């Protein structure tokens, strides 16, 4: 999913597709979010679901712009909550 998200994150941030200088940092953010969602929240994003991909992109852009800090914006909280409600959880007993 990282390979699909990276060009979209770069486009959102206005980073040229040909520039790779920030790729390792952006990939670390994307992979960190995926890992956090899976290991701490019990969610696995479906790479074929466009809504999941765009959520990941928006979340990664937020993390990049806020250096990992700050409160999650309401629209991201709302979308994360919808992932739980719509059965995105891998562990339904939690």
VOBA-1610 file (N, C-alpha, C; in pm, whole numbers, padded with zeros to 5 digits, always signed):
BEGIN
Unk+00083-00119+00000Unk+00000+00000+00000Unk+00088+00126+00000Unk+00208+00111+00052Unk+00301+00224+00055Unk+00331+00274-00085Unk+00348+00182-00180Unk+00381+00222-00317Unk+00267+00300-00382Unk+00144+00269-00345Unk+00030+00343-00399Unk+00015+00478-00330Unk+00044+00482-00201Unk+00023+00604-00123Unk+00132+00708-00147Unk+00255+00665-00164Unk+00367+00760-00173Unk+00349+00866-00280Unk+00316+00831-00406Unk+00300+00937-00506Unk+00185+01033-00475Unk+00081+00982-00410Unk-00032+01067-00374Unk+00004+01162-00260Unk+00081+01114-00164Unk+00128+01199-00055Unk+00216+01309-00111Unk+00308+01273-00200Unk+00397+01372-00261Unk+00317+01475-00340Unk+00217+01431-00414Unk+00134+01523-00491Unk+00060+01619-00398Unk+00006+01567-00290Unk-00066+01650-00194Unk+00025+01755-00132Unk+00149+01717-00107Unk+00245+01809-00045Unk+00313+01901-00147Unk+00287+01878-00274Unk+00349+01961-00377Unk+00494+01924-00404Unk+00531+01801-00373Unk+00667+01752-00397Unk+00671+01690-00536Unk+00766+01730-00616Unk+00779+01679-00752Unk+00793+01527-00752Unk+00723+01459-00842Unk+00733+01313-00849Unk+00875+01264-00878Unk+00955+01346-00947Unk+01091+01306-00979Unk+01189+01322-00864Unk+01149+01392-00759Unk+01235+01414-00644Unk+01220+01298-00547Unk+01331+01239-00508Unk+01326+01124-00416Unk+01389+01154-00281Unk+01432+01278-00260Unk+01505+01311-00138Unk+01425+01288-00010Unk+01293+01304-00014Unk+01209+01285+00105Unk+01139+01149+00107Unk+01164+01067+00007Unk+01092+00940-00004Unk+01109+00850+00118Unk+01232+00837+00169Unk+01252+00747+00282Unk+01176+00796+00405Unk+01172+00927+00426Unk+01098+00983+00540Unk+00948+00963+00521Unk+00899+00991+00401Unk+00756+00974+00374Unk+00714+00827+00384Unk+00798+00737+00335Unk+00768+00593+00348Unk+00765+00551+00494Unk+00855+00606+00575Unk+00856+00574+00717Unk+00727+00620+00784Unk+00679+00738+00746Unk+00553+00788+00801Unk+00437+00696+00759Unk+00431+00663+00632Unk+00322+00578+00580Unk+00326+00441+00648Unk+00443+00380+00654Unk+00456+00247+00716Unk+00427+00253+00866Unk+00467+00362+00930Unk+00437+00379+01071Unk+00287+00387+01097Unk+00217+00458+01012Unk+00071+00468+01025Unk+00007+00331+01005Unk+00048+00260+00901Unk-00007+00127+00876Unk+00018+00033+00994Unk+00139+00038+01048Unk+00175-00045+01161Unk+00094-00007+01285Unk+00082+00121+01310Unk+00005+00169+01425Unk-00141+00129+01413Unk-00199+00146+01297Unk-00339+00108+01278Unk-00359-00041+01301Unk-00266-00122+01253Unk-00279-00267+01267Unk-00251-00313+01410Unk-00138-00271+01465Unk-00094-00323+01594Unk-00161-00259+01715Unk-00199-00132+01704Unk-00260-00064+01818Unk-00411-00051+01806Unk-00461-00039+01684Unk-00604-00019+01665Unk-00676-00143+01614Unk-00600-00242+01567Unk-00661-00364+01513Unk-00721-00346+01375Unk-00676-00245+01302Unk-00729-00216+01168Unk-00626-00250+01061Unk-00672-00313+00956Unk-00589-00335+00838Unk-00658-00268+00721Unk-00589-00174+00658Unk-00646-00105+00544Unk-00640-00193+00420Unk-00743-00187+00340Unk-00752-00263+00216Unk-00692-00179+00104Unk-00584-00228+00044Unk-00516-00149-00059Unk-00598-00132-00186Unk-00703-00209-00202Unk-00789-00196-00319Unk-00904-00099-00295Unk-00921-00054-00172Unk-01029+00038-00137Unk-00978+00181-00146Unk-01035+00258-00237Unk-00990+00396-00260Unk-01008+00482-00136Unk-01115+00462-00061Unk-01137+00540+00061Unk-01029+00513+00165Unk-00986+00388+00176Unk-00878+00353+00268Unk-00748+00419+00225Unk-00721+00416+00095Unk-00598+00476+00043Unk-00595+00626+00069Unk-00705+00694+00041Unk-00710+00838+00061Unk-00702+00873+00209Unk-00761+00792+00296Unk-00746+00813+00440Unk-00599+00806+00479Unk-00529+00704+00430Unk-00387+00689+00459Unk-00307+00808+00409Unk-00336+00854+00289Unk-00268+00970+00232Unk-00291+01093+00317Unk-00416+01119+00352Unk-00448+01237+00432Unk-00384+01230+00570Unk-00383+01112+00629Unk-00322+01094+00761Unk-00171+01116+00751Unk-00108+01064+00647Unk+00036+01081+00629Unk+00071+01228+00608Unk-00008+01299+00531Unk+00016+01442+00508Unk+00003+01518+00640Unk-00098+01484+00720Unk-00114+01547+00851Unk+00010+01522+00936Unk+00055+01396+00943Unk+00173+01364+01024Unk+00297+01438+00974Unk+00314+01445+00844Unk+00429+01514+00786Unk+00426+01663+00822Unk+00313+01725+00803Unk+00300+01868+00828Unk+00310+01906+00976Unk+00275+01813+01064Unk+00275+01840+01207Unk+00388+01770+01281Unk+00482+01716+01206Unk+00599+01648+01264Unk+00560+01544+01368Unk+00450+01475+01343Unk+00405+01367+01430Unk+00330+01413+01553Unk+00317+01542+01574Unk+00249+01593+01693Unk+00116+01657+01660Unk+00056+01714+01760Unk-00069+01784+01740Unk-00189+01692+01746Unk-00304+01751+01765Unk-00428+01675+01769Unk-00473+01639+01628Unk-00524+01516+01616Unk-00575+01472+01487Unk-00696+01557+01450Unk-00701+01606+01327Unk-00816+01686+01284Unk-00946+01605+01291Unk-01053+01677+01308Unk-01184+01614+01325Unk-01219+01523+01207Unk-01188+01567+01084Unk-01224+01485+00968Unk-01149+01353+00967Unk-01025+01350+01016Unk-00952+01224+01023Unk-01007+01135+01135Unk-01042+01194+01248Unk-01103+01117+01357Unk-01234+01054+01311Unk-01313+01134+01240Unk-01443+01086+01192Unk-01424+00969+01095Unk-01328+00983+01004Unk-01304+00877+00906Unk-01247+00752+00972Unk-01160+00769+01072Unk-01106+00654+01145Unk-01220+00582+01219Unk-01307+00658+01281Unk-01422+00599+01348Unk-01508+00520+01250Unk-01528+00573+01131Unk-01606+00502+01030Unk-01539+00372+00987Unk-01406+00368+00986Unk-01337+00243+00955Unk-01371+00137+01058Unk-01375+00176+01185Unk-01412+00081+01290Unk-01556+00034+01272Unk-01645+00127+01251Unk-01787+00095+01238Unk-01814+00006+01117Unk-01745+00031+01007Unk-01771-00043+00884Unk-01696-00173+00873Unk-01646-00221+00984Unk-01587-00354+00985Unk-01443-00361+00943Unk-01369-00253+00952Unk-01229-00254+00915Unk-01140-00318+01020Unk-01199-00355+01134Unk-01120-00416+01241Unk-01083-00559+01206Unk-00959-00596+01237Unk-00917-00734+01216Unk-00950-00818+01340Unk-00960-00754+01456Unk-00993-00823+01579Unk-01128-00770+01628Unk-01233-00840+01598Unk-01368-00791+01625Unk-01407-00809+01773Unk-01324-00875+01852Unk-01356-00900+01993Unk-01305-00790+02085Unk-01234-00694+02031Unk-01176-00588+02116Unk-01275-00476+02130
//
